[in-house]
Amino acid sequence: MTLSSGLRYDVQTYDPSIANTNNLYGSERANLVGDPYLNTTKTNPINVAAFAIPAPFTFGDMGRNSLHADWNKNLDISFFRAFTISESKRFEFRAEAFNATNTPVFAIPDNGISDPTFGVVSSTANTERQLQLALKFYF
């Protein structure tokens, strides 16, 4: 079993000319103007009205990586059973389940404040349940 906190991120604007600093990375953090977690859901995990584009010649006041995505929950299970045929020969049956509970972990939402899908989660950060069976013969 694996449990861990969600990935950290912040809301950004991709207009490098706002602060007039020749920003080489082309992004700047937004201003935080409200509660970012007000009326949120799993697929819309941030309140998009809580952010604003900074005024010209200013930096955004949002803290670096101050938001967090959905926390990671994963359960992997495996079962093994050996069947002896003779002293030197045996079969081994294996059953393995990855993400056995099939629990989705939602990825970071679109964090570009100017994007039309801002604040929407469009993917998961884990894979769906996978099952595999195996039969081995030892001789």
N, CA, C and O atoms as a GROMACS GRO file, in nm:
protein
  556
    1MET      N    1   0.084  -0.116   0.000
    1MET     CA    2   0.000   0.000   0.000
    1MET      C    3   0.090   0.124   0.000
    1MET      O    4   0.191   0.129   0.070
    2THR      N    5   0.051   0.222  -0.079
    2THR     CA    6   0.124   0.347  -0.087
    2THR      C    7   0.027   0.463  -0.066
    2THR      O    8  -0.076   0.472  -0.134
    3LEU      N    9   0.059   0.550   0.027
    3LEU     CA   10  -0.017   0.672   0.051
    3LEU      C   11   0.081   0.788   0.053
    3LEU      O   12   0.184   0.782   0.121
    4SER      N   13   0.051   0.893  -0.022
    4SER     CA   14   0.138   1.010  -0.021
    4SER      C   15   0.058   1.134  -0.053
    4SER      O   16  -0.049   1.127  -0.114
    5SER      N   17   0.112   1.248  -0.013
    5SER     CA   18   0.041   1.374  -0.039
    5SER      C   19   0.047   1.407  -0.188
    5SER      O   20   0.131   1.354  -0.261
    6GLY      N   21  -0.041   1.495  -0.231
    6GLY     CA   22  -0.049   1.532  -0.372
    6GLY      C   23   0.066   1.620  -0.416
    6GLY      O   24   0.133   1.682  -0.334
    7LEU      N   25   0.086   1.625  -0.546
    7LEU     CA   26   0.190   1.711  -0.603
    7LEU      C   27   0.158   1.857  -0.578
    7LEU      O   28   0.041   1.895  -0.576
    8ARG      N   29   0.258   1.938  -0.561
    8ARG     CA   30   0.242   2.082  -0.536
    8ARG      C   31   0.247   2.157  -0.668
    8ARG      O   32   0.320   2.118  -0.760
    9TYR      N   33   0.170   2.265  -0.678
    9TYR     CA   34   0.170   2.347  -0.799
    9TYR      C   35   0.121   2.487  -0.764
    9TYR      O   36   0.076   2.512  -0.652
   10ASP      N   37   0.128   2.578  -0.860
   10ASP     CA   38   0.074   2.712  -0.842
   10ASP      C   39   0.005   2.754  -0.971
   10ASP      O   40   0.022   2.689  -1.074
   11VAL      N   41  -0.071   2.860  -0.965
   11VAL     CA   42  -0.142   2.913  -1.082
   11VAL      C   43  -0.051   3.015  -1.150
   11VAL      O   44   0.009   3.100  -1.083
   12GLN      N   45  -0.042   3.006  -1.282
   12GLN     CA   46   0.051   3.092  -1.354
   12GLN      C   47  -0.016   3.162  -1.471
   12GLN      O   48  -0.116   3.116  -1.526
   13THR      N   49   0.042   3.274  -1.508
   13THR     CA   50   0.007   3.342  -1.631
   13THR      C   51   0.128   3.333  -1.723
   13THR      O   52   0.242   3.344  -1.677
   14TYR      N   53   0.104   3.313  -1.849
   14TYR     CA   54   0.214   3.291  -1.943
   14TYR      C   55   0.245   3.414  -2.027
   14TYR      O   56   0.286   3.401  -2.142
   15ASP      N   57   0.226   3.532  -1.970
   15ASP     CA   58   0.261   3.657  -2.037
   15ASP      C   59   0.388   3.711  -1.971
   15ASP      O   60   0.380   3.769  -1.863
   16PRO      N   61   0.504   3.692  -2.032
   16PRO     CA   62   0.630   3.733  -1.968
   16PRO      C   63   0.650   3.884  -1.960
   16PRO      O   64   0.744   3.929  -1.895
   17SER      N   65   0.565   3.962  -2.025
   17SER     CA   66   0.586   4.106  -2.027
   17SER      C   67   0.517   4.179  -1.911
   17SER      O   68   0.533   4.300  -1.898
   18ILE      N   69   0.441   4.108  -1.827
   18ILE     CA   70   0.366   4.175  -1.721
   18ILE      C   71   0.458   4.251  -1.626
   18ILE      O   72   0.438   4.370  -1.601
   19ALA      N   73   0.558   4.184  -1.574
   19ALA     CA   74   0.646   4.248  -1.476
   19ALA      C   75   0.758   4.327  -1.542
   19ALA      O   76   0.834   4.396  -1.474
   20ASN      N   77   0.769   4.318  -1.675
   20ASN     CA   78   0.872   4.390  -1.750
   20ASN      C   79   1.012   4.357  -1.699
   20ASN      O   80   1.095   4.447  -1.679
   21THR      N   81   1.038   4.227  -1.678
   21THR     CA   82   1.167   4.185  -1.624
   21THR      C   83   1.243   4.093  -1.719
   21THR      O   84   1.344   4.034  -1.680
   22ASN      N   85   1.198   4.081  -1.843
   22ASN     CA   86   1.259   3.989  -1.940
   22ASN      C   87   1.265   3.847  -1.885
   22ASN      O   88   1.368   3.781  -1.890
   23ASN      N   89   1.152   3.801  -1.832
   23ASN     CA   90   1.140   3.668  -1.775
   23ASN      C   91   1.170   3.563  -1.882
   23ASN      O   92   1.097   3.554  -1.981
   24LEU      N   93   1.274   3.486  -1.864
   24LEU     CA   94   1.316   3.388  -1.963
   24LEU      C   95   1.224   3.267  -1.969
   24LEU      O   96   1.214   3.203  -2.074
   25TYR      N   97   1.157   3.235  -1.861
   25TYR     CA   98   1.073   3.116  -1.857
   25TYR      C   99   0.933   3.141  -1.912
   25TYR      O  100   0.862   3.046  -1.943
   26GLY      N  101   0.893   3.265  -1.926
   26GLY     CA  102   0.765   3.297  -1.986
   26GLY      C  103   0.645   3.277  -1.898
   26GLY      O  104   0.533   3.275  -1.948
   27SER      N  105   0.664   3.262  -1.769
   27SER     CA  106   0.549   3.246  -1.680
   27SER      C  107   0.571   3.326  -1.551
   27SER      O  108   0.684   3.355  -1.511
   28GLU      N  109   0.460   3.359  -1.489
   28GLU     CA  110   0.462   3.434  -1.365
   28GLU      C  111   0.344   3.387  -1.280
   28GLU      O  112   0.239   3.354  -1.334
   29ARG      N  113   0.361   3.385  -1.150
   29ARG     CA  114   0.252   3.342  -1.063
   29ARG      C  115   0.142   3.448  -1.057
   29ARG      O  116   0.168   3.567  -1.070
   30ALA      N  117   0.020   3.401  -1.038
   30ALA     CA  118  -0.097   3.490  -1.035
   30ALA      C  119  -0.113   3.554  -0.897
   30ALA      O  120  -0.042   3.521  -0.803
   31ASN      N  121  -0.208   3.647  -0.888
   31ASN     CA  122  -0.247   3.706  -0.760
   31ASN      C  123  -0.355   3.619  -0.698
   31ASN      O  124  -0.446   3.573  -0.767
   32LEU      N  125  -0.346   3.597  -0.568
   32LEU     CA  126  -0.448   3.522  -0.495
   32LEU      C  127  -0.546   3.623  -0.436
   32LEU      O  128  -0.507   3.705  -0.352
   33VAL      N  129  -0.674   3.619  -0.479
   33VAL     CA  130  -0.772   3.719  -0.435
   33VAL      C  131  -0.889   3.658  -0.359
   33VAL      O  132  -0.983   3.729  -0.325
   34GLY      N  133  -0.886   3.528  -0.331
   34GLY     CA  134  -0.994   3.462  -0.259
   34GLY      C  135  -0.951   3.326  -0.209
   34GLY      O  136  -0.832   3.292  -0.211
   35ASP      N  137  -1.049   3.248  -0.163
   35ASP     CA  138  -1.022   3.113  -0.113
   35ASP      C  139  -1.010   3.017  -0.231
   35ASP      O  140  -1.108   2.997  -0.303
   36PRO      N  141  -0.893   2.958  -0.255
   36PRO     CA  142  -0.876   2.871  -0.372
   36PRO      C  143  -0.950   2.738  -0.362
   36PRO      O  144  -0.964   2.668  -0.462
   37TYR      N  145  -0.999   2.701  -0.243
   37TYR     CA  146  -1.066   2.572  -0.226
   37TYR      C  147  -1.217   2.586  -0.202
   37TYR      O  148  -1.281   2.488  -0.162
   38LEU      N  149  -1.275   2.702  -0.224
   38LEU     CA  150  -1.417   2.726  -0.203
   38LEU      C  151  -1.499   2.657  -0.312
   38LEU      O  152  -1.475   2.679  -0.431
   39ASN      N  153  -1.596   2.573  -0.273
   39ASN     CA  154  -1.688   2.504  -0.365
   39ASN      C  155  -1.614   2.424  -0.473
   39ASN      O  156  -1.643   2.439  -0.592
   40THR      N  157  -1.520   2.342  -0.434
   40THR     CA  158  -1.443   2.263  -0.530
   40THR      C  159  -1.493   2.119  -0.536
   40THR      O  160  -1.561   2.072  -0.445
   41THR      N  161  -1.459   2.050  -0.644
   41THR     CA  162  -1.490   1.909  -0.663
   41THR      C  163  -1.362   1.836  -0.704
   41THR      O  164  -1.258   1.900  -0.720
   42LYS      N  165  -1.370   1.705  -0.721
   42LYS     CA  166  -1.251   1.628  -0.761
   42LYS      C  167  -1.202   1.666  -0.900
   42LYS      O  168  -1.081   1.670  -0.924
   43THR      N  169  -1.293   1.696  -0.993
   43THR     CA  170  -1.252   1.731  -1.129
   43THR      C  171  -1.235   1.882  -1.148
   43THR      O  172  -1.182   1.925  -1.251
   44ASN      N  173  -1.278   1.962  -1.053
   44ASN     CA  174  -1.254   2.107  -1.052
   44ASN      C  175  -1.200   2.142  -0.913
   44ASN      O  176  -1.272   2.200  -0.832
   45PRO      N  177  -1.072   2.109  -0.885
   45PRO     CA  178  -1.020   2.118  -0.749
   45PRO      C  179  -0.981   2.256  -0.700
   45PRO      O  180  -0.942   2.272  -0.585
   46ILE      N  181  -0.990   2.358  -0.786
   46ILE     CA  182  -0.959   2.493  -0.741
   46ILE      C  183  -1.071   2.588  -0.782
   46ILE      O  184  -1.138   2.568  -0.883
   47ASN      N  185  -1.089   2.690  -0.702
   47ASN     CA  186  -1.187   2.796  -0.729
   47ASN      C  187  -1.121   2.895  -0.825
   47ASN      O  188  -1.033   2.971  -0.785
   48VAL      N  189  -1.164   2.895  -0.951
   48VAL     CA  190  -1.097   2.977  -1.052
   48VAL      C  191  -1.118   3.127  -1.028
   48VAL      O  192  -1.041   3.208  -1.078
   49ALA      N  193  -1.222   3.163  -0.952
   49ALA     CA  194  -1.246   3.304  -0.922
   49ALA      C  195  -1.152   3.358  -0.814
   49ALA      O  196  -1.152   3.478  -0.786
   50ALA      N  197  -1.072   3.271  -0.755
   50ALA     CA  198  -0.982   3.313  -0.647
   50ALA      C  199  -0.848   3.364  -0.699
   50ALA      O  200  -0.759   3.395  -0.619
   51PHE      N  201  -0.831   3.374  -0.831
   51PHE     CA  202  -0.704   3.414  -0.889
   51PHE      C  203  -0.724   3.527  -0.988
   51PHE      O  204  -0.828   3.536  -1.053
   52ALA      N  205  -0.624   3.613  -1.000
   52ALA     CA  206  -0.629   3.724  -1.094
   52ALA      C  207  -0.492   3.744  -1.158
   52ALA      O  208  -0.389   3.713  -1.098
   53ILE      N  209  -0.493   3.796  -1.280
   53ILE     CA  210  -0.368   3.828  -1.349
   53ILE      C  211  -0.309   3.952  -1.283
   53ILE      O  212  -0.382   4.049  -1.260
   54PRO      N  213  -0.180   3.954  -1.252
   54PRO     CA  214  -0.119   4.070  -1.187
   54PRO      C  215  -0.127   4.196  -1.275
   54PRO      O  216  -0.131   4.189  -1.397
   55ALA      N  217  -0.129   4.309  -1.209
   55ALA     CA  218  -0.129   4.438  -1.280
   55ALA      C  219   0.004   4.455  -1.354
   55ALA      O  220   0.103   4.394  -1.314
   56PRO      N  221   0.007   4.536  -1.461
   56PRO     CA  222   0.133   4.558  -1.532
   56PRO      C  223   0.243   4.608  -1.439
   56PRO      O  224   0.218   4.687  -1.348
   57PHE      N  225   0.365   4.562  -1.463
   57PHE     CA  226   0.486   4.600  -1.389
   57PHE      C  227   0.484   4.552  -1.243
   57PHE      O  228   0.553   4.610  -1.158
   58THR      N  229   0.407   4.446  -1.214
   58THR     CA  230   0.406   4.388  -1.079
   58THR      C  231   0.421   4.236  -1.090
   58THR      O  232   0.395   4.178  -1.195
   59PHE      N  233   0.462   4.176  -0.981
   59PHE     CA  234   0.468   4.030  -0.972
   59PHE      C  235   0.343   3.981  -0.902
   59PHE      O  236   0.281   4.053  -0.824
   60GLY      N  237   0.304   3.857  -0.931
   60GLY     CA  238   0.191   3.796  -0.861
   60GLY      C  239   0.227   3.766  -0.716
   60GLY      O  240   0.343   3.742  -0.684
   61ASP      N  241   0.127   3.767  -0.628
   61ASP     CA  242   0.154   3.747  -0.486
   61ASP      C  243   0.129   3.604  -0.438
   61ASP      O  244   0.140   3.577  -0.318
   62MET      N  245   0.097   3.514  -0.527
   62MET     CA  246   0.072   3.376  -0.488
   62MET      C  247   0.203   3.308  -0.452
   62MET      O  248   0.304   3.326  -0.520
   63GLY      N  249   0.202   3.230  -0.345
   63GLY     CA  250   0.322   3.158  -0.303
   63GLY      C  251   0.360   3.048  -0.401
   63GLY      O  252   0.274   2.992  -0.470
   64ARG      N  253   0.488   3.019  -0.406
   64ARG     CA  254   0.537   2.914  -0.496
   64ARG      C  255   0.489   2.778  -0.447
   64ARG      O  256   0.506   2.743  -0.331
   65ASN      N  257   0.429   2.700  -0.539
   65ASN     CA  258   0.379   2.565  -0.509
   65ASN      C  259   0.289   2.562  -0.386
   65ASN      O  260   0.302   2.473  -0.302
   66SER      N  261   0.199   2.658  -0.374
   66SER     CA  262   0.115   2.668  -0.255
   66SER      C  263  -0.014   2.586  -0.265
   66SER      O  264  -0.086   2.576  -0.166
   67LEU      N  265  -0.044   2.528  -0.379
   67LEU     CA  266  -0.162   2.442  -0.395
   67LEU      C  267  -0.115   2.297  -0.406
   67LEU      O  268   0.001   2.271  -0.439
   68HIS      N  269  -0.204   2.204  -0.378
   68HIS     CA  270  -0.166   2.063  -0.390
   68HIS      C  271  -0.275   1.985  -0.461
   68HIS      O  272  -0.394   2.012  -0.444
   69ALA      N  273  -0.233   1.888  -0.541
   69ALA     CA  274  -0.324   1.803  -0.617
   69ALA      C  275  -0.378   1.692  -0.528
   69ALA      O  276  -0.344   1.683  -0.410
   70ASP      N  277  -0.460   1.608  -0.586
   70ASP     CA  278  -0.519   1.493  -0.517
   70ASP      C  279  -0.409   1.404  -0.458
   70ASP      O  280  -0.305   1.384  -0.521
   71TRP      N  281  -0.432   1.350  -0.339
   71TRP     CA  282  -0.330   1.266  -0.275
   71TRP      C  283  -0.329   1.127  -0.338
   71TRP      O  284  -0.432   1.080  -0.387
   72ASN      N  285  -0.214   1.064  -0.336
   72ASN     CA  286  -0.193   0.935  -0.400
   72ASN      C  287  -0.232   0.821  -0.306
   72ASN      O  288  -0.190   0.816  -0.191
   73LYS      N  289  -0.315   0.730  -0.358
   73LYS     CA  290  -0.358   0.612  -0.284
   73LYS      C  291  -0.346   0.492  -0.377
   73LYS      O  292  -0.406   0.491  -0.485
   74ASN      N  293  -0.270   0.392  -0.337
   74ASN     CA  294  -0.248   0.277  -0.425
   74ASN      C  295  -0.233   0.150  -0.343
   74ASN      O  296  -0.169   0.149  -0.238
   75LEU      N  297  -0.294   0.042  -0.391
   75LEU     CA  298  -0.284  -0.088  -0.325
   75LEU      C  299  -0.250  -0.193  -0.431
   75LEU      O  300  -0.328  -0.215  -0.524
   76ASP      N  301  -0.135  -0.257  -0.415
   76ASP     CA  302  -0.093  -0.366  -0.503
   76ASP      C  303  -0.095  -0.495  -0.421
   76ASP      O  304  -0.049  -0.497  -0.307
   77ILE      N  305  -0.149  -0.602  -0.481
   77ILE     CA  306  -0.162  -0.730  -0.410
   77ILE      C  307  -0.109  -0.841  -0.500
   77ILE      O  308  -0.128  -0.838  -0.622
   78SER      N  309  -0.042  -0.939  -0.439
   78SER     CA  310  -0.001  -1.057  -0.515
   78SER      C  311  -0.020  -1.182  -0.429
   78SER      O  312   0.002  -1.180  -0.308
   79PHE      N  313  -0.061  -1.290  -0.496
   79PHE     CA  314  -0.081  -1.419  -0.431
   79PHE      C  315   0.001  -1.523  -0.507
   79PHE      O  316   0.003  -1.523  -0.630
   80PHE      N  317   0.069  -1.610  -0.434
   80PHE     CA  318   0.150  -1.716  -0.492
   80PHE      C  319   0.109  -1.848  -0.428
   80PHE      O  320   0.084  -1.854  -0.308
   81ARG      N  321   0.102  -1.954  -0.508
   81ARG     CA  322   0.072  -2.086  -0.455
   81ARG      C  323   0.153  -2.188  -0.534
   81ARG      O  324   0.148  -2.191  -0.657
   82ALA      N  325   0.226  -2.272  -0.462
   82ALA     CA  326   0.308  -2.376  -0.526
   82ALA      C  327   0.239  -2.511  -0.513
   82ALA      O  328   0.184  -2.544  -0.408
   83PHE      N  329   0.243  -2.589  -0.622
   83PHE     CA  330   0.186  -2.723  -0.626
   83PHE      C  331   0.299  -2.819  -0.661
   83PHE      O  332   0.350  -2.817  -0.773
   84THR      N  333   0.336  -2.903  -0.566
   84THR     CA  334   0.447  -2.997  -0.584
   84THR      C  335   0.399  -3.121  -0.658
   84THR      O  336   0.298  -3.181  -0.621
   85ILE      N  337   0.473  -3.159  -0.763
   85ILE     CA  338   0.441  -3.280  -0.840
   85ILE      C  339   0.534  -3.393  -0.798
   85ILE      O  340   0.488  -3.505  -0.773
   86SER      N  341   0.660  -3.365  -0.792
   86SER     CA  342   0.759  -3.461  -0.744
   86SER      C  343   0.866  -3.381  -0.670
   86SER      O  344   0.853  -3.261  -0.650
   87GLU      N  345   0.972  -3.451  -0.631
   87GLU     CA  346   1.077  -3.385  -0.554
   87GLU      C  347   1.145  -3.272  -0.631
   87GLU      O  348   1.187  -3.174  -0.570
   88SER      N  349   1.156  -3.284  -0.761
   88SER     CA  350   1.227  -3.183  -0.840
   88SER      C  351   1.135  -3.103  -0.934
   88SER      O  352   1.183  -3.014  -1.004
   89LYS      N  353   1.007  -3.133  -0.935
   89LYS     CA  354   0.916  -3.064  -1.026
   89LYS      C  355   0.798  -3.004  -0.948
   89LYS      O  356   0.742  -3.066  -0.858
   90ARG      N  357   0.764  -2.881  -0.986
   90ARG     CA  358   0.649  -2.818  -0.923
   90ARG      C  359   0.592  -2.709  -1.014
   90ARG      O  360   0.662  -2.656  -1.101
   91PHE      N  361   0.465  -2.678  -0.994
   91PHE     CA  362   0.398  -2.567  -1.060
   91PHE      C  363   0.384  -2.454  -0.959
   91PHE      O  364   0.367  -2.478  -0.839
   92GLU      N  365   0.390  -2.332  -1.007
   92GLU     CA  366   0.363  -2.217  -0.921
   92GLU      C  367   0.260  -2.128  -0.990
   92GLU      O  368   0.279  -2.085  -1.104
   93PHE      N  369   0.149  -2.103  -0.920
   93PHE     CA  370   0.043  -2.015  -0.973
   93PHE      C  371   0.060  -1.878  -0.907
   93PHE      O  372   0.080  -1.869  -0.786
   94ARG      N  373   0.051  -1.771  -0.987
   94ARG     CA  374   0.062  -1.635  -0.938
   94ARG      C  375  -0.057  -1.553  -0.985
   94ARG      O  376  -0.100  -1.564  -1.100
   95ALA      N  377  -0.108  -1.473  -0.894
   95ALA     CA  378  -0.212  -1.374  -0.929
   95ALA      C  379  -0.168  -1.241  -0.870
   95ALA      O  380  -0.139  -1.232  -0.751
   96GLU      N  381  -0.163  -1.138  -0.954
   96GLU     CA  382  -0.118  -1.007  -0.911
   96GLU      C  383  -0.218  -0.901  -0.956
   96GLU      O  384  -0.272  -0.907  -1.066
   97ALA      N  385  -0.242  -0.805  -0.867
   97ALA     CA  386  -0.332  -0.693  -0.898
   97ALA      C  387  -0.261  -0.564  -0.864
   97ALA      O  388  -0.216  -0.544  -0.751
   98PHE      N  389  -0.251  -0.476  -0.962
   98PHE     CA  390  -0.190  -0.344  -0.943
   98PHE      C  391  -0.303  -0.241  -0.941
   98PHE      O  392  -0.390  -0.244  -1.028
   99ASN      N  393  -0.302  -0.151  -0.842
   99ASN     CA  394  -0.414  -0.060  -0.815
   99ASN      C  395  -0.541  -0.144  -0.796
   99ASN      O  396  -0.641  -0.123  -0.864
  100ALA      N  397  -0.533  -0.237  -0.703
  100ALA     CA  398  -0.640  -0.335  -0.681
  100ALA      C  399  -0.775  -0.271  -0.652
  100ALA      O  400  -0.878  -0.326  -0.690
  101THR      N  401  -0.778  -0.158  -0.585
  101THR     CA  402  -0.904  -0.092  -0.554
  101THR      C  403  -0.955  -0.005  -0.669
  101THR      O  404  -1.066   0.048  -0.662
  102ASN      N  405  -0.876   0.008  -0.775
  102ASN     CA  406  -0.910   0.089  -0.892
  102ASN      C  407  -0.950   0.231  -0.854
  102ASN      O  408  -1.047   0.286  -0.907
  103THR      N  409  -0.875   0.290  -0.763
  103THR     CA  410  -0.901   0.425  -0.715
  103THR      C  411  -0.830   0.527  -0.803
  103THR      O  412  -0.707   0.522  -0.815
  104PRO      N  413  -0.905   0.619  -0.866
  104PRO     CA  414  -0.838   0.719  -0.949
  104PRO      C  415  -0.768   0.825  -0.863
  104PRO      O  416  -0.820   0.865  -0.759
  105VAL      N  417  -0.652   0.868  -0.907
  105VAL     CA  418  -0.580   0.979  -0.846
  105VAL      C  419  -0.576   1.088  -0.952
  105VAL      O  420  -0.512   1.072  -1.056
  106PHE      N  421  -0.646   1.197  -0.927
  106PHE     CA  422  -0.657   1.301  -1.028
  106PHE      C  423  -0.530   1.384  -1.037
  106PHE      O  424  -0.467   1.416  -0.936
  107ALA      N  425  -0.491   1.417  -1.160
  107ALA     CA  426  -0.368   1.491  -1.185
  107ALA      C  427  -0.388   1.639  -1.151
  107ALA      O  428  -0.496   1.681  -1.109
  108ILE      N  429  -0.282   1.715  -1.169
  108ILE     CA  430  -0.287   1.860  -1.148
  108ILE      C  431  -0.381   1.922  -1.250
  108ILE      O  432  -0.375   1.888  -1.368
  109PRO      N  433  -0.467   2.014  -1.207
  109PRO     CA  434  -0.556   2.079  -1.304
  109PRO      C  435  -0.477   2.174  -1.395
  109PRO      O  436  -0.362   2.206  -1.368
  110ASP      N  437  -0.541   2.218  -1.501
  110ASP     CA  438  -0.480   2.317  -1.590
  110ASP      C  439  -0.455   2.442  -1.507
  110ASP      O  440  -0.550   2.503  -1.456
  111ASN      N  441  -0.328   2.482  -1.493
  111ASN     CA  442  -0.294   2.593  -1.405
  111ASN      C  443  -0.260   2.722  -1.478
  111ASN      O  444  -0.205   2.814  -1.418
  112GLY      N  445  -0.293   2.731  -1.606
  112GLY     CA  446  -0.273   2.854  -1.681
  112GLY      C  447  -0.396   2.942  -1.671
  112GLY      O  448  -0.500   2.907  -1.725
  113ILE      N  449  -0.386   3.055  -1.603
  113ILE     CA  450  -0.501   3.139  -1.574
  113ILE      C  451  -0.572   3.190  -1.700
  113ILE      O  452  -0.691   3.222  -1.695
  114SER      N  453  -0.502   3.199  -1.811
  114SER     CA  454  -0.562   3.248  -1.936
  114SER      C  455  -0.618   3.137  -2.023
  114SER      O  456  -0.682   3.165  -2.125
  115ASP      N  457  -0.597   3.012  -1.986
  115ASP     CA  458  -0.646   2.899  -2.065
  115ASP      C  459  -0.797   2.883  -2.052
  115ASP      O  460  -0.852   2.911  -1.945
  116PRO      N  461  -0.866   2.838  -2.158
  116PRO     CA  462  -1.011   2.817  -2.148
  116PRO      C  463  -1.047   2.702  -2.054
  116PRO      O  464  -1.159   2.698  -2.002
  117THR      N  465  -0.956   2.609  -2.031
  117THR     CA  466  -0.982   2.497  -1.939
  117THR      C  467  -0.916   2.518  -1.804
  117THR      O  468  -0.888   2.421  -1.733
  118PHE      N  469  -0.891   2.641  -1.766
  118PHE     CA  470  -0.826   2.672  -1.638
  118PHE      C  471  -0.903   2.611  -1.522
  118PHE      O  472  -1.024   2.630  -1.510
  119GLY      N  473  -0.831   2.536  -1.436
  119GLY     CA  474  -0.890   2.476  -1.317
  119GLY      C  475  -0.954   2.340  -1.338
  119GLY      O  476  -1.005   2.282  -1.242
  120VAL      N  477  -0.952   2.288  -1.460
  120VAL     CA  478  -1.017   2.160  -1.490
  120VAL      C  479  -0.911   2.049  -1.496
  120VAL      O  480  -0.805   2.066  -1.556
  121VAL      N  481  -0.942   1.937  -1.433
  121VAL     CA  482  -0.855   1.819  -1.439
  121VAL      C  483  -0.893   1.739  -1.563
  121VAL      O  484  -1.011   1.708  -1.582
  122SER      N  485  -0.796   1.706  -1.646
  122SER     CA  486  -0.826   1.634  -1.770
  122SER      C  487  -0.762   1.496  -1.776
  122SER      O  488  -0.773   1.428  -1.878
  123SER      N  489  -0.696   1.453  -1.668
  123SER     CA  490  -0.633   1.321  -1.669
  123SER      C  491  -0.615   1.271  -1.526
  123SER      O  492  -0.640   1.342  -1.429
  124THR      N  493  -0.571   1.148  -1.516
  124THR     CA  494  -0.539   1.090  -1.386
  124THR      C  495  -0.388   1.074  -1.375
  124THR      O  496  -0.318   1.068  -1.476
  125ALA      N  497  -0.339   1.068  -1.252
  125ALA     CA  498  -0.196   1.056  -1.228
  125ALA      C  499  -0.153   0.912  -1.204
  125ALA      O  500  -0.036   0.884  -1.178
  126ASN      N  501  -0.247   0.821  -1.213
  126ASN     CA  502  -0.214   0.679  -1.197
  126ASN      C  503  -0.281   0.598  -1.308
  126ASN      O  504  -0.357   0.654  -1.387
  127THR      N  505  -0.253   0.470  -1.314
  127THR     CA  506  -0.314   0.384  -1.415
  127THR      C  507  -0.431   0.308  -1.354
  127THR      O  508  -0.441   0.294  -1.232
  128GLU      N  509  -0.519   0.262  -1.440
  128GLU     CA  510  -0.633   0.185  -1.393
  128GLU      C  511  -0.587   0.048  -1.343
  128GLU      O  512  -0.470   0.011  -1.358
  129ARG      N  513  -0.679  -0.026  -1.282
  129ARG     CA  514  -0.645  -0.157  -1.227
  129ARG      C  515  -0.590  -0.248  -1.336
  129ARG      O  516  -0.641  -0.253  -1.447
  130GLN      N  517  -0.485  -0.321  -1.301
  130GLN     CA  518  -0.426  -0.419  -1.392
  130GLN      C  519  -0.415  -0.551  -1.318
  130GLN      O  520  -0.365  -0.557  -1.206
  131LEU      N  521  -0.462  -0.657  -1.382
  131LEU     CA  522  -0.456  -0.791  -1.325
  131LEU      C  523  -0.368  -0.878  -1.414
  131LEU      O  524  -0.372  -0.866  -1.537
  132GLN      N  525  -0.290  -0.965  -1.353
  132GLN     CA  526  -0.214  -1.061  -1.433
  132GLN      C  527  -0.207  -1.193  -1.360
  132GLN      O  528  -0.193  -1.200  -1.238
  133LEU      N  529  -0.217  -1.299  -1.439
  133LEU     CA  530  -0.209  -1.435  -1.387
  133LEU      C  531  -0.091  -1.504  -1.455
  133LEU      O  532  -0.061  -1.477  -1.571
  134ALA      N  533  -0.025  -1.592  -1.382
  134ALA     CA  534   0.088  -1.664  -1.438
  134ALA      C  535   0.093  -1.805  -1.382
  134ALA      O  536   0.054  -1.830  -1.268
  135LEU      N  537   0.143  -1.896  -1.463
  135LEU     CA  538   0.163  -2.034  -1.421
  135LEU      C  539   0.305  -2.072  -1.463
  135LEU      O  540   0.340  -2.068  -1.581
  136LYS      N  541   0.385  -2.109  -1.365
  136LYS     CA  542   0.526  -2.145  -1.391
  136LYS      C  543   0.547  -2.293  -1.361
  136LYS      O  544   0.488  -2.349  -1.269
  137PHE      N  545   0.631  -2.353  -1.441
  137PHE     CA  546   0.668  -2.492  -1.416
  137PHE      C  547   0.818  -2.496  -1.387
  137PHE      O  548   0.899  -2.456  -1.470
  138TYR      N  549   0.853  -2.544  -1.270
  138TYR     CA  550   0.994  -2.558  -1.229
  138TYR      C  551   1.035  -2.704  -1.246
  138TYR      O  552   0.964  -2.795  -1.201
  139PHE      N  553   1.150  -2.727  -1.310
  139PHE     CA  554   1.197  -2.865  -1.326
  139PHE      C  555   1.347  -2.871  -1.307
  139PHE      O  556   1.406  -2.979  -1.317
   0.00000   0.00000   0.00000
